[in-house]
Amino acid sequence: MLSTVAWSLAALALVLGVYYLIPNVYHAFASPDPMQSHFKHAIAFFAVAVVLFVGGRFARNSQGAGAG
């Protein structure tokens, strides 16, 4: 269950990372020009996605370890 939540949040973070790379689209919480690509935001979301994927993998392993 926890791994599914982590992987879902990781997928959302990946989508947001790609969203912040698209130019000429309004990007919330971005300044000074919200219409430009924001590489730092994208890298941050990609890093969060990686952490969540790894965390989801470890959560899945820990759930299976107590069952047997």
C-alpha positions as CSV (number, residue, x, y, z in Angstrom):
1,M,0.0,0.0,0.0
2,L,2.7,2.5,1.0
3,S,4.8,1.6,-2.1
4,T,1.8,2.3,-4.3
5,V,1.4,5.7,-2.8
6,A,5.1,6.5,-3.1
7,W,5.1,5.4,-6.8
8,S,2.0,7.4,-7.5
9,L,3.6,10.5,-6.0
10,A,6.7,9.8,-7.9
11,A,4.8,9.7,-11.2
12,L,3.1,13.0,-10.2
13,A,6.6,14.5,-9.5
14,L,7.8,13.3,-13.0
15,V,4.8,15.0,-14.6
16,L,5.5,18.2,-12.8
17,G,9.2,18.1,-13.7
18,V,8.2,17.8,-17.4
19,Y,5.6,20.6,-16.9
20,Y,8.3,23.0,-15.7
21,L,10.4,22.3,-18.7
22,I,7.7,23.4,-21.2
23,P,8.2,27.0,-22.3
24,N,5.4,29.5,-22.9
25,V,3.1,27.9,-20.4
26,Y,2.2,29.6,-17.1
27,H,4.2,28.0,-14.3
28,A,2.8,28.5,-10.8
29,F,5.2,29.4,-8.1
30,A,7.9,30.5,-10.6
31,S,9.5,33.9,-10.7
32,P,10.6,36.3,-12.2
33,D,9.0,35.1,-15.5
34,P,6.5,32.3,-15.1
35,M,6.3,31.8,-18.9
36,Q,9.9,30.5,-19.2
37,S,11.3,27.1,-18.7
38,H,12.5,26.6,-15.1
39,F,15.3,24.0,-15.0
40,K,15.9,24.2,-11.3
41,H,12.2,23.4,-10.5
42,A,12.3,20.6,-13.0
43,I,15.5,19.1,-11.5
44,A,14.0,19.4,-8.0
45,F,10.9,17.5,-9.1
46,F,12.9,14.9,-10.9
47,A,15.0,14.4,-7.7
48,V,11.9,14.1,-5.6
49,A,10.6,11.5,-8.1
50,V,13.8,9.4,-7.8
51,V,13.7,9.5,-4.0
52,L,10.0,8.4,-4.0
53,F,10.7,5.6,-6.5
54,V,13.5,4.3,-4.3
55,G,11.5,4.7,-1.1
56,G,8.6,2.9,-2.8
57,R,10.9,0.1,-3.7
58,F,12.2,-0.2,-0.1
59,A,8.6,0.0,1.3
60,R,7.6,-2.9,-0.9
61,N,10.6,-5.0,0.3
62,S,9.8,-4.2,4.0
63,Q,6.1,-5.2,3.5
64,G,7.0,-8.6,2.0
65,A,9.7,-9.3,4.6
66,G,7.2,-9.6,7.6
67,A,4.8,-11.8,5.8
68,G,6.9,-14.9,5.7
